[in-house]
């Protein structure tokens, strides 16, 4: 700031000195020097005011949805409406908060001269799963001689998501085996009235032939027929995001839980099963079971954003949210902590006829006796339990007690 102020004073001082020199010295050379300094001063004034008055800055991200570990290419364009010779521009792109300690902010030096449009690209490599926001772009500029310098912050927030990288599951068996292998139930049976077991709220993607017009006419919104095979092929994932569950554990443990959930959801989507997602971080997220490309993106959007920052007990979340799910829906619980309250609640759900499957993600070399007894107790209540270690590389076949 001090250098910019002194630069302006130096330019004015130069004109004043040449004027005084021409006044006392006289002659062609002295006045020529003075008028030359006036031209120089006019250039400095024009450069100062035109530096940002006609400058437009645009940032373009090559895509707004990526997968864990991929690179994002950012393009920054600068446009000017008039051709005026400028010395330089320094563009600084601050990184998102999560990357601030990993990479340095990108800096690019450009010499505009008479150019009306300038462009450069940079890469943010190997992005981890998460939600990212690019906001400010800081542009500095100056003249050829270093007398004037200005700085301006352009704000145009842009967001992008990095989805968890999931593994391909070829076989997933639930406790009763009804949701396993490559079994498909033909959707043509959807029109069989004998297979109707109830109604549910209309979801985007439902066919017109599935709408229950009589229930919809009661004035509570569109209702869709729910068929027996649809209820048997629905799963709701309960992801443990309680902060206490991951304290003292490796950072990658939560990423393993998210990656496992994403892998199972991708399997369900590929085999055309309806699936939903429930967790409680700062806000309650409850996505009802559905099946469509839009629904897949909606669920993965949440898996990209989720962080282990929940304050409410995961056992209470499961106990409360499970009651909101319809009978016949399979409850998939993914957690790194099998504590007493959670065990009691899952057993109570199983005793009420709910199908429950527990995925225990852990970083222990050997599962403790306490954890093993809890898993055996759940298995005795017909709850399918699967242990997944943080270092496991392949999840081709998942299931079993």
Protein Blocks (a to p, Z undefined) as FASTA:
>chain_A
ZZmmmmmmmmmmmmmmmmmmmmmngpjklmmmmmmmmmmmmmmmmmmmmmmmmgccdddd
fbfcdcehiacddddddddfbdcddfbdcddddddfklmmmpccddddddfklafbdcdd
dddehiaedddddfbdcdddddfkopaccdddddddddddddddddddfbdcdfkopagc
jbdcdfklmmmmklpgbdcdddehiafklpcfklmmnonapaddddfklmmmgccddddf
bfklmgoiafklmmmmmmmmmmmmmmmmmnopacdddddfkbccdddddddfklmmmmmm
mmmmpccfbfbdfklmmmmmmmmpcehiacddddfbdcfklmmmmmmmmmnopacddddd
dfbfbdcfklmmmmmmmmmnopacddddfklmbffbgcdZZ
